[in-house]
Amino acid sequence: MTRTLIYFFTLTTLALIASLPIRAQVTMQEFLRSVKTDYEVSSYEAQISYLDAKTYRLSPLQKLEFRTRSNQLDPDRQDYGIRFTPANPWEIRSNNHYFQQYRSVLSFERDLALKDALMVRYSLIIDLLYLTEIKALKEEAQRLVNVQISIMEKQRQSDFFNAEDYVELKLDHMDRSVEFEEANFDLLNQFRKIEGAYPGASGQTVDWNYDQILTVDRVGYIIDSLYGLQLTPVSLKYRESMIDLANQEYKLEKSNINVGFVQAQYEPYRVEQDRKPWNVSLGVTIPITNPNKGDMTKRKLEAIEAEHERDETKAEIKTLTISSREQLKSLMLRYQDIKEKIHSLNVGTLSSTLNAIRDENPMATIRFNENLLKLKAIEVKLRQSILTTYIEFLGHTDTIQQTPLINFLSPRLESLGQ
């Protein structure tokens, strides 16, 4: 009978477990990889694919005309002709070069859109990690206040009880509860932002923590390595391509001229005169002045503007790269200082003394832990700032979107794969 009951309860438990909904977990890799489906990136991909089909190629024959003429207004002397207007070979070549350069511009714009989308996703991850830690700290602060209240309530009938301190603790408890609820709200709101950036995360578990990402020391090593490479950023290549595009458009406007025509004419009334009814005429256009000078001037102005934007972008990239690196170094020094302070407090003389008197005066230990939480909050904030500045540096140097895509928050800089 006992074995039957055990068997029955085992089956019931398994059935209940099987009936529970299983929620898949969204990994950082998956979330970052979803950047390839971003609307802006997909839009540029579609345009590039369209140009790859070479739909921009001009036909060698620009225009075909069917003509007729009444010779001397005699209805019996009607002429018929076919006029061929060939395309300008220089225009055909310039048109091909223009759209080839336009494709290059689209490629750089796609890379820049990919960078923006990646930076948004990295920012969402970093803020989520920060808010998760802050919520845990607020929860611990709330617990410590509850412990103090519990201790004082036990001392209510003794001489150690202080009504003012008790009221103050109650007020602190209300403040800690509000702070915890705010932290929880901010965290839930961050989950919604992640679902907005990646709809595939809806209904799935997002459980990311600092144990899954690289250390602060690793960040410093990566920054120093990238700073020494001095690669040409995509932003600068994009500005260079915009100059080339304006120059190609200038050449296209310059060559947009009708070169002439070839016409075959049929005169049926000449058959009666025992003459050949066919003749061919040829015309060549000799432009005295280029009729497209206005458009050519616009393109030249665009090229000049693009050159200035390139120089401005070059100076801006240099300034932002240096400033973000220096800022990162400063944040890392402050972070290490806070870490050392927390470590010294945990293992120092004060900590040992508090542990020795814990049974006699537990309130002192609790107060110590409350102040320690404040230092840990500073540590978490500094780590968030370090990771944010780190991602900004990767964005300034255009390293973040280089293919193959890499998860720059992973300890081993793992590839995001396909």
C-alpha positions as CSV (number, residue, x, y, z in Angstrom):
1,M,0.0,0.0,0.0
2,T,2.8,2.4,0.9
3,R,4.6,1.7,-2.4
4,T,1.3,2.4,-4.3
5,L,0.9,5.8,-2.5
6,I,4.5,6.7,-3.3
7,Y,4.0,5.7,-6.9
8,F,0.8,7.7,-7.1
9,F,2.3,10.9,-5.6
10,T,5.4,10.6,-7.9
11,L,3.2,10.4,-11.0
12,T,1.1,13.3,-9.7
13,T,4.2,15.5,-9.1
14,L,5.6,14.7,-12.5
15,A,2.3,15.6,-14.1
16,L,2.2,18.9,-12.3
17,I,5.8,19.7,-13.4
18,A,5.0,18.8,-17.0
19,S,1.9,21.0,-17.0
20,L,3.9,24.1,-15.9
21,P,4.8,26.4,-18.8
22,I,8.4,26.3,-19.8
23,R,9.8,29.7,-20.8
24,A,12.8,29.8,-23.0
25,Q,15.7,32.1,-22.1
26,V,16.9,34.8,-24.4
27,T,20.7,35.0,-24.5
28,M,22.8,38.1,-25.0
29,Q,24.1,36.5,-28.2
30,E,20.6,36.0,-29.6
31,F,19.6,39.6,-28.6
32,L,22.6,41.2,-30.2
33,R,22.3,38.9,-33.3
34,S,18.8,40.2,-33.9
35,V,20.3,43.5,-35.0
36,K,20.5,42.1,-38.5
37,T,16.7,42.2,-38.7
38,D,16.6,45.9,-37.7
39,Y,14.3,47.9,-40.0
40,E,17.0,50.5,-41.0
41,V,19.5,47.8,-41.7
42,S,17.0,45.7,-43.7
43,S,16.1,48.8,-45.7
44,Y,19.6,49.4,-46.9
45,E,20.1,45.7,-47.6
46,A,17.0,45.8,-49.9
47,Q,18.4,48.8,-51.8
48,I,21.8,47.2,-52.2
49,S,20.2,44.0,-53.5
50,Y,18.2,46.0,-56.0
51,L,21.3,47.8,-57.3
52,D,23.2,44.5,-57.5
53,A,20.8,43.5,-60.3
54,K,22.3,46.4,-62.3
55,T,18.9,47.8,-63.2
56,Y,20.5,51.2,-63.7
57,R,22.3,50.3,-66.9
58,L,21.3,52.5,-69.8
59,S,20.2,51.2,-73.2
60,P,22.6,52.0,-76.2
61,L,19.5,53.3,-78.0
62,Q,18.1,56.3,-76.3
63,K,15.1,57.1,-78.5
64,L,13.4,55.6,-81.5
65,E,11.1,57.8,-83.6
66,F,8.7,57.0,-86.5
67,R,8.3,60.0,-88.8
68,T,6.3,60.9,-91.9
69,R,6.4,64.0,-94.2
70,S,4.2,65.2,-97.0
71,N,6.6,66.3,-99.8
72,Q,5.3,69.6,-101.4
73,L,1.9,68.9,-99.7
74,D,1.2,66.3,-102.4
75,P,-0.7,63.3,-100.9
76,D,1.0,61.1,-103.5
77,R,4.4,62.2,-102.3
78,Q,4.5,61.0,-98.7
79,D,7.8,60.2,-97.0
80,Y,8.4,57.8,-94.1
81,G,11.3,57.7,-91.8
82,I,12.8,56.0,-88.7
83,R,15.1,58.0,-86.6
84,F,17.5,56.4,-84.1
85,T,18.9,58.5,-81.3
86,P,21.9,56.6,-79.7
87,A,22.8,57.1,-76.1
88,N,25.8,59.2,-75.2
89,P,28.6,56.6,-74.5
90,W,30.2,59.0,-72.0
91,E,26.8,59.3,-70.3
92,I,26.5,55.5,-70.2
93,R,29.9,55.2,-68.5
94,S,29.2,58.0,-66.1
95,N,25.8,56.6,-65.2
96,N,27.4,53.2,-64.4
97,H,30.1,54.8,-62.3
98,Y,27.6,56.9,-60.4
99,F,25.4,54.0,-59.4
100,Q,28.4,51.8,-58.5
101,Q,29.5,54.6,-56.2
102,Y,25.9,55.0,-54.9
103,R,26.0,51.3,-54.0
104,S,29.2,51.9,-52.0
105,V,27.5,54.8,-50.2
106,L,24.5,52.6,-49.3
107,S,26.9,49.9,-48.0
108,F,28.5,52.4,-45.6
109,E,25.1,53.8,-44.6
110,R,24.1,50.2,-43.8
111,D,27.1,49.8,-41.6
112,L,26.4,53.0,-39.8
113,A,22.8,51.9,-39.3
114,L,24.1,48.6,-38.0
115,K,26.4,50.5,-35.6
116,D,23.5,52.6,-34.2
117,A,21.3,49.5,-33.7
118,L,24.1,47.6,-32.0
119,M,24.8,50.5,-29.7
120,V,21.2,50.7,-28.7
121,R,21.2,47.0,-27.9
122,Y,24.4,47.2,-25.9
123,S,23.0,50.1,-24.0
124,L,19.9,48.2,-23.1
125,I,22.0,45.3,-21.8
126,I,24.2,47.5,-19.7
127,D,21.3,49.3,-18.2
128,L,19.5,46.0,-17.5
129,L,22.6,44.7,-15.6
130,Y,22.8,47.9,-13.6
131,L,19.1,48.0,-12.7
132,T,19.2,44.3,-11.7
133,E,22.1,45.0,-9.3
134,I,20.4,48.2,-8.0
135,K,17.2,46.3,-7.3
136,A,19.2,43.7,-5.3
137,L,20.9,46.4,-3.3
138,K,17.6,48.1,-2.5
139,E,16.1,44.8,-1.5
140,E,19.0,44.2,0.9
141,A,18.7,47.7,2.3
142,Q,15.0,47.1,2.9
143,R,15.9,43.8,4.7
144,L,18.4,45.4,6.9
145,V,15.9,48.0,8.1
146,N,13.4,45.2,8.8
147,V,16.0,43.5,10.9
148,Q,16.6,46.7,12.9
149,I,12.9,47.1,13.5
150,S,12.6,43.5,14.6
151,I,15.4,44.0,17.1
152,M,13.9,47.2,18.5
153,E,10.5,45.6,18.8
154,K,12.0,42.9,20.9
155,Q,13.6,45.6,23.1
156,R,10.3,47.4,23.5
157,Q,10.0,46.5,27.2
158,S,13.6,47.1,28.0
159,D,15.7,50.2,28.9
160,F,17.4,50.0,25.5
161,F,14.3,50.9,23.6
162,N,14.2,54.4,22.2
163,A,10.9,55.6,20.8
164,E,12.5,58.3,18.6
165,D,14.9,55.8,17.0
166,Y,12.0,53.4,16.4
167,V,9.9,56.0,14.6
168,E,13.0,57.0,12.6
169,L,13.4,53.4,11.6
170,K,9.8,53.1,10.5
171,L,10.2,56.2,8.3
172,D,13.4,54.6,6.9
173,H,11.4,51.5,6.2
174,M,8.9,53.5,4.2
175,D,11.7,55.2,2.2
176,R,13.4,51.8,1.5
177,S,10.1,50.3,0.4
178,V,9.5,53.2,-2.0
179,E,13.1,53.0,-3.3
180,F,12.7,49.2,-3.9
181,E,9.5,49.6,-5.7
182,E,11.0,52.3,-7.9
183,A,14.0,50.0,-8.7
184,N,11.6,47.2,-9.5
185,F,9.6,49.5,-11.8
186,D,12.7,50.7,-13.6
187,L,13.8,47.1,-14.1
188,L,10.4,46.0,-15.5
189,N,10.4,49.0,-17.8
190,Q,13.8,48.0,-19.0
191,F,12.5,44.5,-19.9
192,R,9.8,46.2,-21.9
193,K,12.4,48.2,-23.8
194,I,14.3,45.0,-24.6
195,E,11.1,43.4,-25.9
196,G,10.5,46.5,-28.0
197,A,14.0,46.2,-29.6
198,Y,13.6,42.4,-30.0
199,P,10.0,41.2,-30.2
200,G,11.3,37.6,-30.0
201,A,12.1,38.2,-26.3
202,S,8.4,38.6,-25.6
203,G,7.2,35.9,-23.3
204,Q,10.7,34.6,-22.7
205,T,13.1,34.8,-19.7
206,V,15.8,37.5,-19.8
207,D,18.2,36.5,-17.0
208,W,21.5,38.4,-17.6
209,N,24.1,39.2,-14.9
210,Y,27.6,40.6,-14.5
211,D,29.0,37.1,-14.3
212,Q,28.3,36.6,-18.0
213,I,30.3,39.7,-19.2
214,L,33.9,40.8,-19.3
215,T,35.7,42.2,-16.3
216,V,36.8,45.9,-16.0
217,D,40.4,44.9,-16.4
218,R,39.6,43.2,-19.6
219,V,37.9,46.4,-20.8
220,G,41.1,48.3,-20.3
221,Y,43.1,45.8,-22.2
222,I,40.8,45.8,-25.2
223,I,40.7,49.6,-25.3
224,D,44.5,49.9,-25.3
225,S,44.7,47.3,-28.1
226,L,42.1,49.0,-30.3
227,Y,43.6,52.4,-29.7
228,G,46.9,51.3,-31.0
229,L,45.5,49.9,-34.3
230,Q,44.4,53.3,-35.7
231,L,42.0,51.8,-38.2
232,T,40.1,54.1,-40.6
233,P,36.6,54.4,-39.2
234,V,33.6,53.6,-41.4
235,S,32.2,57.1,-40.7
236,L,35.2,58.6,-42.4
237,K,35.0,56.2,-45.3
238,Y,31.4,57.2,-45.7
239,R,32.3,60.8,-46.0
240,E,34.9,60.0,-48.6
241,S,32.4,58.1,-50.6
242,M,30.0,61.0,-50.4
243,I,32.6,63.2,-52.1
244,D,33.2,60.6,-54.8
245,L,29.4,60.4,-55.3
246,A,29.1,64.1,-55.8
247,N,31.9,64.1,-58.3
248,Q,30.4,61.2,-60.2
249,E,27.1,63.0,-60.3
250,Y,28.9,66.1,-61.7
251,K,30.4,64.0,-64.5
252,L,27.0,62.5,-65.2
253,E,25.4,65.9,-65.5
254,K,28.2,67.0,-67.8
255,S,27.8,64.1,-70.2
256,N,24.0,64.3,-70.3
257,I,24.0,65.7,-73.9
258,N,22.3,64.4,-77.1
259,V,25.1,63.2,-79.4
260,G,22.9,63.2,-82.6
261,F,20.8,60.8,-84.7
262,V,20.7,58.3,-87.5
263,Q,17.6,58.3,-89.7
264,A,16.5,55.9,-92.5
265,Q,13.9,57.4,-94.8
266,Y,11.6,55.8,-97.4
267,E,10.1,57.7,-100.3
268,P,7.8,55.4,-102.3
269,Y,7.1,57.9,-105.1
270,R,10.7,57.6,-106.3
271,V,10.0,54.0,-107.4
272,E,7.9,55.5,-110.3
273,Q,10.9,57.6,-111.2
274,D,13.1,54.5,-111.4
275,R,15.1,55.8,-108.4
276,K,15.9,54.0,-105.1
277,P,13.3,54.9,-102.4
278,W,15.7,54.6,-99.5
279,N,18.1,57.1,-98.1
280,V,20.0,57.6,-94.8
281,S,20.7,60.8,-93.0
282,L,23.1,61.4,-90.1
283,G,23.2,64.3,-87.6
284,V,25.9,65.1,-85.0
285,T,25.2,67.5,-82.1
286,I,28.0,70.0,-81.4
287,P,27.2,71.8,-78.2
288,I,28.4,75.3,-78.1
289,T,27.7,75.5,-74.4
290,N,26.7,72.8,-71.9
291,P,23.0,73.2,-71.1
292,N,23.4,71.5,-67.7
293,K,25.8,74.0,-66.1
294,G,23.2,74.8,-63.4
295,D,23.0,71.2,-62.3
296,M,26.7,70.8,-62.6
297,T,27.3,73.7,-60.3
298,K,24.9,72.2,-57.7
299,R,26.9,68.9,-57.8
300,K,30.2,70.8,-57.4
301,L,28.8,72.6,-54.4
302,E,27.7,69.3,-52.9
303,A,31.3,67.9,-53.4
304,I,32.7,71.0,-51.6
305,E,30.3,70.5,-48.8
306,A,31.1,66.8,-48.5
307,E,34.8,67.6,-48.3
308,H,34.2,69.9,-45.3
309,E,32.0,67.3,-43.7
310,R,34.7,64.8,-44.1
311,D,37.3,67.0,-42.4
312,E,34.8,67.8,-39.6
313,T,34.1,64.1,-39.1
314,K,37.8,63.3,-39.0
315,A,38.5,65.9,-36.3
316,E,35.4,64.8,-34.4
317,I,36.3,61.1,-34.4
318,K,39.8,61.9,-33.2
319,T,38.5,64.1,-30.3
320,L,35.8,61.7,-29.3
321,T,38.2,58.7,-29.4
322,I,40.8,60.4,-27.2
323,S,38.2,61.8,-24.7
324,S,36.3,58.6,-24.3
325,R,39.6,56.7,-23.7
326,E,40.7,59.2,-21.1
327,Q,37.3,59.2,-19.5
328,L,37.5,55.4,-19.4
329,K,40.9,55.5,-17.7
330,S,39.6,57.9,-15.1
331,L,36.5,55.8,-14.4
332,M,38.6,52.6,-14.0
333,L,40.8,54.3,-11.5
334,R,37.8,55.3,-9.4
335,Y,36.3,51.9,-9.8
336,Q,39.5,50.2,-8.5
337,D,39.6,52.6,-5.6
338,I,36.0,51.8,-4.5
339,K,36.8,48.1,-4.9
340,E,39.8,48.4,-2.6
341,K,37.7,50.4,0.0
342,I,35.0,47.7,0.0
343,H,37.6,44.9,0.3
344,S,39.4,46.7,3.2
345,L,36.2,47.2,5.1
346,N,35.2,43.6,4.6
347,V,38.4,42.2,5.9
348,G,39.7,45.1,7.9
349,T,40.0,45.7,11.7
350,L,36.5,47.3,11.8
351,S,34.9,44.3,10.3
352,S,36.6,42.0,12.7
353,T,35.6,44.1,15.7
354,L,32.0,44.1,14.6
355,N,31.9,40.4,14.1
356,A,33.3,40.0,17.6
357,I,30.5,42.1,19.2
358,R,27.7,41.0,16.9
359,D,25.9,39.1,19.6
360,E,26.1,42.0,22.1
361,N,25.3,44.8,19.7
362,P,23.8,43.5,16.4
363,M,22.7,47.1,15.4
364,A,26.3,48.2,14.9
365,T,26.8,45.4,12.4
366,I,23.6,46.3,10.6
367,R,24.6,50.0,10.4
368,F,28.0,48.9,9.0
369,N,26.3,46.8,6.3
370,E,24.1,49.7,5.4
371,N,27.0,52.0,4.7
372,L,28.7,49.2,2.9
373,L,25.7,49.0,0.6
374,K,26.2,52.6,-0.3
375,L,29.7,51.9,-1.4
376,K,28.5,48.9,-3.5
377,A,25.9,51.2,-5.2
378,I,28.7,53.5,-6.2
379,E,30.7,50.5,-7.5
380,V,27.7,49.3,-9.6
381,K,27.2,52.8,-11.0
382,L,30.9,53.1,-11.9
383,R,30.8,49.8,-13.6
384,Q,27.8,50.9,-15.7
385,S,29.6,54.1,-16.6
386,I,32.7,52.1,-17.6
387,L,30.8,49.7,-19.8
388,T,28.8,52.6,-21.4
389,T,32.0,54.5,-22.2
390,Y,33.6,51.3,-23.5
391,I,30.7,50.8,-26.0
392,E,30.9,54.5,-26.9
393,F,34.6,54.1,-27.7
394,L,33.8,51.1,-29.9
395,G,31.2,53.3,-31.7
396,H,33.6,56.2,-32.2
397,T,36.2,53.9,-33.7
398,D,33.6,52.0,-35.7
399,T,34.8,48.7,-34.3
400,I,31.5,47.7,-33.0
401,Q,29.9,46.8,-36.4
402,Q,32.9,45.2,-38.1
403,T,32.2,41.8,-39.6
404,P,32.1,39.1,-38.4
405,L,30.1,40.7,-35.6
406,I,31.4,40.2,-32.1
407,N,29.8,40.2,-28.7
408,F,32.1,42.9,-27.1
409,L,30.5,42.2,-23.7
410,S,31.5,38.5,-23.6
411,P,34.7,37.7,-21.7
412,R,36.2,36.0,-24.8
413,L,34.7,38.4,-27.4
414,E,32.7,35.6,-28.9
415,S,31.4,35.8,-32.5
416,L,27.7,36.4,-32.9
417,G,27.6,33.9,-35.7
418,Q,25.1,33.9,-38.6
